[in-house]
Amino acid sequence: MAQPNLETLVLEYKKNESEEKLNEILVAIEPLIKYWCQSQCYIPWEREDLLQVARIAVLGALERFDPEKGIKFKTFAYKTVTGKILNYFRDSTWKVSIPRKYREMSTHIADTERNIYQKTGKAPDITEIAATLGVDKEEIQNAQEAKRIARTSSLSEVLDGEENKTEMGHFIGQEDGELQFIEFKQDLVNALAHLDERQRQVIYLRFFQDLTQSKVAQALGVSQMQVSRLERMALNSLKKHLALSQ
Protein backbone atom coordinates (compact mmCIF):
# COMPACT_ATOMS: atom_id res chain seq x y z
CA MET A 1 0.00 0.00 0.00
CA ALA A 2 1.34 3.43 -0.96
CA GLN A 3 2.56 5.65 1.84
CA PRO A 4 0.72 8.98 2.35
CA ASN A 5 2.67 11.91 0.93
CA LEU A 6 4.03 14.72 3.06
CA GLU A 7 1.24 17.19 2.32
CA THR A 8 -1.45 14.64 3.21
CA LEU A 9 0.30 13.79 6.47
CA VAL A 10 0.55 17.46 7.42
CA LEU A 11 -3.14 18.10 6.69
CA GLU A 12 -4.09 15.11 8.84
CA TYR A 13 -1.81 16.31 11.63
CA LYS A 14 -3.26 19.82 11.62
CA LYS A 15 -6.75 18.34 12.01
CA ASN A 16 -5.80 16.01 14.84
CA GLU A 17 -2.33 16.48 16.32
CA SER A 18 -0.80 13.24 17.52
CA GLU A 19 2.70 12.06 18.30
CA GLU A 20 2.30 9.16 15.85
CA LYS A 21 1.39 11.48 12.97
CA LEU A 22 4.20 13.87 13.90
CA ASN A 23 6.73 11.04 13.72
CA GLU A 24 5.41 10.06 10.27
CA ILE A 25 5.90 13.65 9.08
CA LEU A 26 9.45 13.80 10.43
CA VAL A 27 10.33 10.53 8.70
CA ALA A 28 8.78 11.71 5.43
CA ILE A 29 10.58 15.06 5.42
CA GLU A 30 14.00 13.80 6.60
CA PRO A 31 15.37 13.24 3.04
CA LEU A 32 14.38 16.81 2.15
CA ILE A 33 16.03 18.15 5.30
CA LYS A 34 19.28 16.39 4.41
CA TYR A 35 19.14 17.72 0.85
CA TRP A 36 18.48 21.29 2.00
CA CYS A 37 21.38 21.14 4.48
CA GLN A 38 23.76 19.60 1.96
CA SER A 39 23.02 22.35 -0.55
CA GLN A 40 23.77 25.03 2.04
CA CYS A 41 26.92 23.59 3.62
CA TYR A 42 30.33 22.80 2.13
CA ILE A 43 31.86 21.52 5.34
CA PRO A 44 31.01 18.01 6.59
CA TRP A 45 31.68 18.69 10.27
CA GLU A 46 29.15 21.56 10.24
CA ARG A 47 26.47 19.51 8.48
CA GLU A 48 25.40 17.58 11.56
CA ASP A 49 24.84 20.86 13.41
CA LEU A 50 22.81 22.12 10.47
CA LEU A 51 20.67 18.98 10.47
CA GLN A 52 19.79 19.65 14.10
CA VAL A 53 18.96 23.27 13.29
CA ALA A 54 16.83 22.19 10.33
CA ARG A 55 14.89 19.52 12.25
CA ILE A 56 14.02 22.00 14.97
CA ALA A 57 13.02 24.54 12.29
CA VAL A 58 10.63 22.00 10.75
CA LEU A 59 8.88 21.58 14.11
CA GLY A 60 8.45 25.34 14.32
CA ALA A 61 7.20 25.51 10.74
CA LEU A 62 4.66 22.78 11.43
CA GLU A 63 3.35 24.68 14.43
CA ARG A 64 2.87 27.90 12.41
CA PHE A 65 1.66 26.32 9.15
CA ASP A 66 -1.85 27.30 8.04
CA PRO A 67 -3.29 25.08 5.25
CA GLU A 68 -5.95 27.70 4.56
CA LYS A 69 -3.37 30.07 3.08
CA GLY A 70 -2.98 27.87 0.00
CA ILE A 71 0.75 27.20 0.26
CA LYS A 72 2.30 23.73 0.37
CA PHE A 73 3.97 22.72 3.61
CA LYS A 74 7.09 21.67 1.69
CA THR A 75 7.47 25.24 0.41
CA PHE A 76 6.72 26.76 3.80
CA ALA A 77 9.15 24.44 5.58
CA TYR A 78 11.88 25.11 3.00
CA LYS A 79 11.67 28.87 3.58
CA THR A 80 11.74 28.37 7.34
CA VAL A 81 14.68 25.96 7.28
CA THR A 82 16.81 28.01 4.89
CA GLY A 83 16.13 31.11 6.98
CA LYS A 84 17.34 29.34 10.12
CA ILE A 85 20.41 28.07 8.28
CA LEU A 86 21.27 31.58 7.11
CA ASN A 87 20.93 32.82 10.68
CA TYR A 88 23.24 30.03 11.80
CA PHE A 89 25.90 31.14 9.35
CA ARG A 90 25.49 34.86 9.97
CA ASP A 91 28.60 35.43 12.07
CA SER A 92 27.75 39.06 12.63
CA THR A 93 24.61 38.14 14.56
CA TRP A 94 25.36 37.95 18.27
CA LYS A 95 22.71 37.77 20.97
CA VAL A 96 24.96 39.45 23.53
CA SER A 97 27.83 41.92 23.44
CA ILE A 98 31.19 40.16 23.54
CA PRO A 99 34.76 41.35 22.94
CA ARG A 100 35.09 42.64 19.40
CA LYS A 101 38.30 40.68 18.79
CA TYR A 102 36.35 37.42 19.24
CA ARG A 103 33.64 38.46 16.78
CA GLU A 104 36.27 39.32 14.17
CA MET A 105 38.31 36.19 14.90
CA SER A 106 35.22 34.00 14.51
CA THR A 107 34.67 35.36 11.00
CA HIS A 108 38.33 34.75 10.08
CA ILE A 109 38.13 31.20 11.44
CA ALA A 110 35.03 30.38 9.39
CA ASP A 111 36.63 31.76 6.21
CA THR A 112 39.84 29.83 6.85
CA GLU A 113 37.98 26.57 7.49
CA ARG A 114 36.07 26.87 4.23
CA ASN A 115 39.17 27.82 2.22
CA ILE A 116 41.26 24.95 3.57
CA TYR A 117 38.49 22.42 3.08
CA GLN A 118 37.81 23.54 -0.49
CA LYS A 119 41.53 23.25 -1.31
CA THR A 120 42.35 19.99 0.47
CA GLY A 121 39.02 18.25 0.94
CA LYS A 122 39.93 17.77 4.61
CA ALA A 123 38.77 19.44 7.80
CA PRO A 124 41.57 21.58 9.30
CA ASP A 125 42.42 21.17 12.97
CA ILE A 126 43.00 24.03 15.39
CA THR A 127 46.77 23.92 14.87
CA GLU A 128 46.39 24.38 11.10
CA ILE A 129 43.86 27.19 11.50
CA ALA A 130 46.08 28.99 14.02
CA ALA A 131 49.13 28.67 11.74
CA THR A 132 47.19 30.01 8.76
CA LEU A 133 45.94 33.02 10.72
CA GLY A 134 49.24 33.55 12.55
CA VAL A 135 47.73 33.40 16.05
CA ASP A 136 48.00 31.14 19.09
CA LYS A 137 45.75 28.08 19.36
CA GLU A 138 44.32 29.52 22.57
CA GLU A 139 42.99 32.51 20.61
CA ILE A 140 41.15 30.15 18.26
CA GLN A 141 39.66 28.20 21.16
CA ASN A 142 38.52 31.36 22.95
CA ALA A 143 36.87 32.72 19.80
CA GLN A 144 35.03 29.44 19.21
CA GLU A 145 33.79 29.38 22.79
CA ALA A 146 32.77 33.03 22.53
CA LYS A 147 30.56 32.24 19.57
CA ARG A 148 28.85 29.46 21.51
CA ILE A 149 28.39 31.55 24.63
CA ALA A 150 26.93 34.41 22.58
CA ARG A 151 23.83 32.32 21.97
CA THR A 152 23.06 31.96 25.67
CA SER A 153 21.66 35.43 26.40
CA SER A 154 18.10 34.24 27.05
CA LEU A 155 19.40 31.57 29.41
CA SER A 156 21.64 34.11 31.15
CA GLU A 157 18.68 36.44 31.73
CA VAL A 158 16.64 33.64 33.29
CA LEU A 159 19.51 32.67 35.57
CA ASP A 160 20.48 36.22 36.57
CA GLY A 161 17.06 37.80 37.02
CA GLU A 162 15.95 41.30 36.08
CA GLU A 163 18.54 43.07 38.21
CA ASN A 164 21.48 41.50 36.36
CA LYS A 165 20.16 41.31 32.82
CA THR A 166 23.25 43.04 31.39
CA GLU A 167 25.77 40.70 32.98
CA MET A 168 27.53 39.99 29.68
CA GLY A 169 27.34 43.60 28.56
CA HIS A 170 29.07 45.00 31.62
CA PHE A 171 32.25 43.10 30.74
CA ILE A 172 32.78 45.33 27.73
CA GLY A 173 34.71 48.57 28.27
CA GLN A 174 36.39 47.39 31.44
CA GLU A 175 40.15 46.87 31.53
CA ASP A 176 39.72 43.23 32.48
CA GLY A 177 36.54 42.71 30.43
CA GLU A 178 37.96 39.94 28.27
CA LEU A 179 39.31 38.07 31.28
CA GLN A 180 35.93 38.29 33.02
CA PHE A 181 34.22 37.06 29.86
CA ILE A 182 36.50 34.01 29.67
CA GLU A 183 35.91 33.28 33.37
CA PHE A 184 32.12 33.55 32.96
CA LYS A 185 32.29 31.26 29.92
CA GLN A 186 34.18 28.63 31.88
CA ASP A 187 31.82 28.92 34.86
CA LEU A 188 28.78 28.32 32.63
CA VAL A 189 30.44 25.39 30.84
CA ASN A 190 31.28 23.85 34.22
CA ALA A 191 27.73 24.38 35.48
CA LEU A 192 26.22 22.77 32.37
CA ALA A 193 28.50 19.77 32.86
CA HIS A 194 26.71 19.02 36.15
CA LEU A 195 23.38 18.50 34.35
CA ASP A 196 22.38 15.06 33.18
CA GLU A 197 21.97 14.45 29.43
CA ARG A 198 18.19 14.94 29.35
CA GLN A 199 18.41 18.20 31.31
CA ARG A 200 21.04 19.53 28.88
CA GLN A 201 18.76 18.60 25.96
CA VAL A 202 15.89 20.54 27.50
CA ILE A 203 18.06 23.61 28.15
CA TYR A 204 19.42 23.49 24.59
CA LEU A 205 16.01 23.22 22.93
CA ARG A 206 14.32 25.79 25.21
CA PHE A 207 16.99 28.50 25.36
CA PHE A 208 19.23 27.93 22.33
CA GLN A 209 16.49 26.95 19.86
CA ASP A 210 13.61 28.95 21.43
CA LEU A 211 11.13 26.06 21.39
CA THR A 212 8.02 26.01 23.56
CA GLN A 213 7.78 23.38 26.27
CA SER A 214 5.14 21.63 24.16
CA LYS A 215 7.47 21.32 21.16
CA VAL A 216 10.37 20.22 23.36
CA ALA A 217 8.12 17.48 24.72
CA GLN A 218 7.31 16.32 21.18
CA ALA A 219 10.96 16.41 20.13
CA LEU A 220 12.08 14.35 23.14
CA GLY A 221 9.07 12.04 23.28
CA VAL A 222 8.03 13.00 26.81
CA SER A 223 5.12 14.90 28.36
CA GLN A 224 5.07 18.68 28.71
CA MET A 225 4.87 18.22 32.49
CA GLN A 226 8.13 16.26 32.38
CA VAL A 227 9.76 19.02 30.33
CA SER A 228 8.62 21.63 32.84
CA ARG A 229 10.04 19.59 35.72
CA LEU A 230 13.35 18.95 33.91
CA GLU A 231 13.69 22.64 33.01
CA ARG A 232 13.04 23.74 36.60
CA MET A 233 15.55 21.23 37.97
CA ALA A 234 18.17 22.23 35.39
CA LEU A 235 17.79 25.96 36.05
CA ASN A 236 18.00 25.44 39.81
CA SER A 237 21.16 23.38 39.34
CA LEU A 238 22.74 26.00 37.07
CA LYS A 239 21.92 28.80 39.51
CA LYS A 240 23.46 26.83 42.38
CA HIS A 241 26.69 26.01 40.56
CA LEU A 242 27.08 29.53 39.14
CA ALA A 243 26.58 30.98 42.63
CA LEU A 244 29.31 28.71 44.01
CA SER A 245 31.71 29.91 41.32
CA GLN A 246 31.37 33.58 42.29
C-alpha positions as CSV (number, residue, x, y, z in Angstrom):
1,M,0.0,0.0,0.0
2,A,1.3,3.4,-1.0
3,Q,2.6,5.7,1.8
4,P,0.7,9.0,2.4
5,N,2.7,11.9,0.9
6,L,4.0,14.7,3.1
7,E,1.2,17.2,2.3
8,T,-1.4,14.6,3.2
9,L,0.3,13.8,6.5
10,V,0.6,17.5,7.4
11,L,-3.1,18.1,6.7
12,E,-4.1,15.1,8.8
13,Y,-1.8,16.3,11.6
14,K,-3.3,19.8,11.6
15,K,-6.8,18.3,12.0
16,N,-5.8,16.0,14.8
17,E,-2.3,16.5,16.3
18,S,-0.8,13.2,17.5
19,E,2.7,12.1,18.3
20,E,2.3,9.2,15.8
21,K,1.4,11.5,13.0
22,L,4.2,13.9,13.9
23,N,6.7,11.0,13.7
24,E,5.4,10.1,10.3
25,I,5.9,13.6,9.1
26,L,9.5,13.8,10.4
27,V,10.3,10.5,8.7
28,A,8.8,11.7,5.4
29,I,10.6,15.1,5.4
30,E,14.0,13.8,6.6
31,P,15.4,13.2,3.0
32,L,14.4,16.8,2.1
33,I,16.0,18.1,5.3
34,K,19.3,16.4,4.4
35,Y,19.1,17.7,0.9
36,W,18.5,21.3,2.0
37,C,21.4,21.1,4.5
38,Q,23.8,19.6,2.0
39,S,23.0,22.3,-0.6
40,Q,23.8,25.0,2.0
41,C,26.9,23.6,3.6
42,Y,30.3,22.8,2.1
43,I,31.9,21.5,5.3
44,P,31.0,18.0,6.6
45,W,31.7,18.7,10.3
46,E,29.2,21.6,10.2
47,R,26.5,19.5,8.5
48,E,25.4,17.6,11.6
49,D,24.8,20.9,13.4
50,L,22.8,22.1,10.5
51,L,20.7,19.0,10.5
52,Q,19.8,19.6,14.1
53,V,19.0,23.3,13.3
54,A,16.8,22.2,10.3
55,R,14.9,19.5,12.2
56,I,14.0,22.0,15.0
57,A,13.0,24.5,12.3
58,V,10.6,22.0,10.7
59,L,8.9,21.6,14.1
60,G,8.4,25.3,14.3
61,A,7.2,25.5,10.7
62,L,4.7,22.8,11.4
63,E,3.4,24.7,14.4
64,R,2.9,27.9,12.4
65,F,1.7,26.3,9.2
66,D,-1.9,27.3,8.0
67,P,-3.3,25.1,5.2
68,E,-6.0,27.7,4.6
69,K,-3.4,30.1,3.1
70,G,-3.0,27.9,0.0
71,I,0.7,27.2,0.3
72,K,2.3,23.7,0.4
73,F,4.0,22.7,3.6
74,K,7.1,21.7,1.7
75,T,7.5,25.2,0.4
76,F,6.7,26.8,3.8
77,A,9.2,24.4,5.6
78,Y,11.9,25.1,3.0
79,K,11.7,28.9,3.6
80,T,11.7,28.4,7.3
81,V,14.7,26.0,7.3
82,T,16.8,28.0,4.9
83,G,16.1,31.1,7.0
84,K,17.3,29.3,10.1
85,I,20.4,28.1,8.3
86,L,21.3,31.6,7.1
87,N,20.9,32.8,10.7
88,Y,23.2,30.0,11.8
89,F,25.9,31.1,9.3
90,R,25.5,34.9,10.0
91,D,28.6,35.4,12.1
92,S,27.8,39.1,12.6
93,T,24.6,38.1,14.6
94,W,25.4,38.0,18.3
95,K,22.7,37.8,21.0
96,V,25.0,39.4,23.5
97,S,27.8,41.9,23.4
98,I,31.2,40.2,23.5
99,P,34.8,41.3,22.9
100,R,35.1,42.6,19.4
101,K,38.3,40.7,18.8
102,Y,36.3,37.4,19.2
103,R,33.6,38.5,16.8
104,E,36.3,39.3,14.2
105,M,38.3,36.2,14.9
106,S,35.2,34.0,14.5
107,T,34.7,35.4,11.0
108,H,38.3,34.7,10.1
109,I,38.1,31.2,11.4
110,A,35.0,30.4,9.4
111,D,36.6,31.8,6.2
112,T,39.8,29.8,6.9
113,E,38.0,26.6,7.5
114,R,36.1,26.9,4.2
115,N,39.2,27.8,2.2
116,I,41.3,25.0,3.6
117,Y,38.5,22.4,3.1
118,Q,37.8,23.5,-0.5
119,K,41.5,23.2,-1.3
120,T,42.4,20.0,0.5
121,G,39.0,18.2,0.9
122,K,39.9,17.8,4.6
123,A,38.8,19.4,7.8
124,P,41.6,21.6,9.3
125,D,42.4,21.2,13.0
126,I,43.0,24.0,15.4
127,T,46.8,23.9,14.9
128,E,46.4,24.4,11.1
129,I,43.9,27.2,11.5
130,A,46.1,29.0,14.0
131,A,49.1,28.7,11.7
132,T,47.2,30.0,8.8
133,L,45.9,33.0,10.7
134,G,49.2,33.6,12.6
135,V,47.7,33.4,16.0
136,D,48.0,31.1,19.1
137,K,45.7,28.1,19.4
138,E,44.3,29.5,22.6
139,E,43.0,32.5,20.6
140,I,41.1,30.1,18.3
141,Q,39.7,28.2,21.2
142,N,38.5,31.4,23.0
143,A,36.9,32.7,19.8
144,Q,35.0,29.4,19.2
145,E,33.8,29.4,22.8
146,A,32.8,33.0,22.5
147,K,30.6,32.2,19.6
148,R,28.8,29.5,21.5
149,I,28.4,31.5,24.6
150,A,26.9,34.4,22.6
151,R,23.8,32.3,22.0
152,T,23.1,32.0,25.7
153,S,21.7,35.4,26.4
154,S,18.1,34.2,27.0
155,L,19.4,31.6,29.4
156,S,21.6,34.1,31.1
157,E,18.7,36.4,31.7
158,V,16.6,33.6,33.3
159,L,19.5,32.7,35.6
160,D,20.5,36.2,36.6
161,G,17.1,37.8,37.0
162,E,15.9,41.3,36.1
163,E,18.5,43.1,38.2
164,N,21.5,41.5,36.4
165,K,20.2,41.3,32.8
166,T,23.3,43.0,31.4
167,E,25.8,40.7,33.0
168,M,27.5,40.0,29.7
169,G,27.3,43.6,28.6
170,H,29.1,45.0,31.6
171,F,32.2,43.1,30.7
172,I,32.8,45.3,27.7
173,G,34.7,48.6,28.3
174,Q,36.4,47.4,31.4
175,E,40.1,46.9,31.5
176,D,39.7,43.2,32.5
177,G,36.5,42.7,30.4
178,E,38.0,39.9,28.3
179,L,39.3,38.1,31.3
180,Q,35.9,38.3,33.0
181,F,34.2,37.1,29.9
182,I,36.5,34.0,29.7
183,E,35.9,33.3,33.4
184,F,32.1,33.5,33.0
185,K,32.3,31.3,29.9
186,Q,34.2,28.6,31.9
187,D,31.8,28.9,34.9
188,L,28.8,28.3,32.6
189,V,30.4,25.4,30.8
190,N,31.3,23.9,34.2
191,A,27.7,24.4,35.5
192,L,26.2,22.8,32.4
193,A,28.5,19.8,32.9
194,H,26.7,19.0,36.2
195,L,23.4,18.5,34.4
196,D,22.4,15.1,33.2
197,E,22.0,14.5,29.4
198,R,18.2,14.9,29.4
199,Q,18.4,18.2,31.3
200,R,21.0,19.5,28.9
201,Q,18.8,18.6,26.0
202,V,15.9,20.5,27.5
203,I,18.1,23.6,28.1
204,Y,19.4,23.5,24.6
205,L,16.0,23.2,22.9
206,R,14.3,25.8,25.2
207,F,17.0,28.5,25.4
208,F,19.2,27.9,22.3
209,Q,16.5,27.0,19.9
210,D,13.6,28.9,21.4
211,L,11.1,26.1,21.4
212,T,8.0,26.0,23.6
213,Q,7.8,23.4,26.3
214,S,5.1,21.6,24.2
215,K,7.5,21.3,21.2
216,V,10.4,20.2,23.4
217,A,8.1,17.5,24.7
218,Q,7.3,16.3,21.2
219,A,11.0,16.4,20.1
220,L,12.1,14.4,23.1
221,G,9.1,12.0,23.3
222,V,8.0,13.0,26.8
223,S,5.1,14.9,28.4
224,Q,5.1,18.7,28.7
225,M,4.9,18.2,32.5
226,Q,8.1,16.3,32.4
227,V,9.8,19.0,30.3
228,S,8.6,21.6,32.8
229,R,10.0,19.6,35.7
230,L,13.3,18.9,33.9
231,E,13.7,22.6,33.0
232,R,13.0,23.7,36.6
233,M,15.6,21.2,38.0
234,A,18.2,22.2,35.4
235,L,17.8,26.0,36.1
236,N,18.0,25.4,39.8
237,S,21.2,23.4,39.3
238,L,22.7,26.0,37.1
239,K,21.9,28.8,39.5
240,K,23.5,26.8,42.4
241,H,26.7,26.0,40.6
242,L,27.1,29.5,39.1
243,A,26.6,31.0,42.6
244,L,29.3,28.7,44.0
245,S,31.7,29.9,41.3
246,Q,31.4,33.6,42.3
